Amino acid sequence: MYTYKIHLHKETEGGFTVSVPALPGCITYGEDVDDAIAMAKEAIELYNEELQERSEAIPDHSNTLEYSLNLEVI
């Protein structure tokens, strides 16, 4: 089992662009959050299939910690 963090970026014209930081160039789009997540899952699966076909290692985020910081600009 692999673990992936995804970033959803709300677009001004609507919908969400999704990127997967562990998989360079793995980017997709969804009309709403649920669609974006479904599209991300499909994109990750296809990306990993390609890596397997090339006998390359499949990266993931299983050993990554994530924090969010809020900073006040002075």
C-alpha positions as CSV (number, residue, x, y, z in Angstrom):
1,M,0.0,0.0,0.0
2,Y,1.3,3.4,-0.9
3,T,0.4,6.8,0.8
4,Y,0.2,10.0,-1.2
5,K,-0.5,13.6,-0.3
6,I,-2.4,15.6,-2.9
7,H,-2.7,19.3,-3.2
8,L,-6.0,20.7,-4.5
9,H,-5.7,24.2,-6.0
10,K,-9.0,26.0,-6.5
11,E,-9.1,27.6,-10.0
12,T,-10.7,31.0,-10.6
13,E,-12.8,29.6,-13.5
14,G,-14.0,26.8,-11.3
15,G,-12.9,23.3,-10.4
16,F,-9.6,22.2,-8.9
17,T,-6.2,21.4,-10.2
18,V,-4.6,18.5,-8.3
19,S,-0.9,17.8,-8.0
20,V,0.9,14.9,-6.3
21,P,4.3,16.2,-4.9
22,A,5.8,12.7,-4.6
23,L,5.2,12.1,-8.3
24,P,6.7,14.8,-10.5
25,G,4.4,15.9,-13.3
26,C,1.4,14.0,-11.9
27,I,-1.2,16.7,-12.3
28,T,-4.9,16.4,-13.0
29,Y,-8.2,18.4,-12.7
30,G,-11.6,17.8,-11.3
31,E,-14.9,19.8,-11.5
32,D,-15.4,19.6,-7.7
33,V,-13.5,18.2,-4.7
34,D,-14.9,14.7,-5.0
35,D,-14.1,14.6,-8.8
36,A,-10.6,16.0,-8.2
37,I,-9.9,13.3,-5.6
38,A,-11.2,10.6,-8.0
39,M,-9.1,11.9,-10.8
40,A,-6.0,12.1,-8.6
41,K,-6.5,8.4,-7.7
42,E,-6.7,7.5,-11.3
43,A,-3.7,9.6,-12.2
44,I,-1.6,8.1,-9.4
45,E,-2.5,4.6,-10.5
46,L,-1.6,5.3,-14.1
47,Y,1.7,7.0,-13.1
48,N,2.6,4.0,-10.9
49,E,1.8,1.5,-13.6
50,E,4.2,3.3,-15.9
51,L,6.9,3.2,-13.2
52,Q,6.3,-0.6,-12.8
53,E,6.6,-1.1,-16.5
54,R,10.0,0.6,-16.5
55,S,11.0,-1.3,-13.4
56,E,11.5,2.0,-11.5
57,A,10.9,2.5,-7.8
58,I,7.5,3.8,-6.8
59,P,7.9,6.8,-4.4
60,D,5.2,7.7,-1.8
61,H,4.7,9.7,1.3
62,S,4.6,6.9,3.9
63,N,7.6,8.3,5.7
64,T,6.7,12.0,5.3
65,L,5.4,14.3,8.1
66,E,3.4,17.3,7.1
67,Y,2.9,20.5,9.1
68,S,1.1,23.8,8.3
69,L,2.5,27.0,9.7
70,N,0.7,30.3,10.0
71,L,3.0,33.3,10.1
72,E,2.0,36.8,10.7
73,V,3.8,39.3,8.5
74,I,5.1,42.2,10.6
